Amino acid sequence: MSDISIRRSHGKTRAQARKSAEHMAAELKEEFDLDYDWDGDVMNFKRPGVSGELSLDSKEVSLDITLGLLLFALKPSIEREVHRFFDENFPA
């Protein structure tokens, strides 16, 4: 079970959605030192205390994040930041 789960329709082509997801991942890597890799349309990411995946399909992007014990207390802040990244890269 993930601690943060976000689903959003993207209204983009699959290629555009992938480009937006890659841009978001690059920003998260820079800001939070997240390592990530792609397995088809699923991006897996992790760093100490955080793991998850971002999945793309032709209509929706979904994100599931599992927080470690030390970061769970920061869940509201992390969730706000993730929503901000989604708003910038996958506007509703």
N, C-alpha and C positions, 0 to 999 in steps of 0.2 A: 504494500500500500504506500502510495506516495504522500508526502506531506504537503506538496503544492501541486495542483493539477489545473491546467488551463487549456481550454479548447476554444478555437476561434475560426470562423469561416474566413477565408483569405481573398476570394474573388480574383485570384491571379492564375496565370498559367503555372504549370508545375515547375518550369524553368525559372520563372520570376519568383515563385515561392521559395525555391531552393536558394536563389541568389539572396533573397531577404534573410533567410535562415542563416546563410553563411556570413552575411554582414553582422547579424545579431551575435553569432557565435564568436566572430573576431573581436567584437566589442567586449563581450563577456570574458574572453580569454585575456584581453588586455587589462580589463578592470579587476577581474577576480582570479586570474591565473588558472582558468579552467582548461583542461586538455580535452579535446574532442576528436572524434573520427566518424566518418559516415559508413553505414552499411546499407546500401541502397538509398531509400528515402527516410532512413532513421539515423539521426545523429545521436551518438552516445557521448556523454561527457562526464568528467569526474575531476575531483580534486579532493584533498583530505577534507572529510566532513560533508561532502556533497556529491551526489551522483544522480544521473537521470538520463532521460532521452526526449528528443524532440522528433516527432513524426509528421511527415507531410503526406497528403494525398491530393487529389485534384480539387478538393473543395475546402479542406480543413487543415489546420495546423494544431497539433496537440503537444503539450509539454507536461512531463511528469518529473518531479524533483523529489528526492529523498534526502533529508537533512540528517546529519549526524547529531549526536546528543549535544555537543557544544554549540552548534549553530541553530538548534531548534529554538532556543530563546530569541534568536534574531529573525524568526519566521516572518513576522509582520513587515519588517524592513526589507527583507529579501523578496517577499511577495510583491511589495510596492515597486521595487526596482525591476522585477521581472515584468510586471504589467506595463511599466514605462517602456521597456525594450519592445514589448509586443505592440504597444500603441505606436511607436516610431516605425517599426518594421512590418507590422501587419495591421494597419489601421482598420477599424470596423467600418 
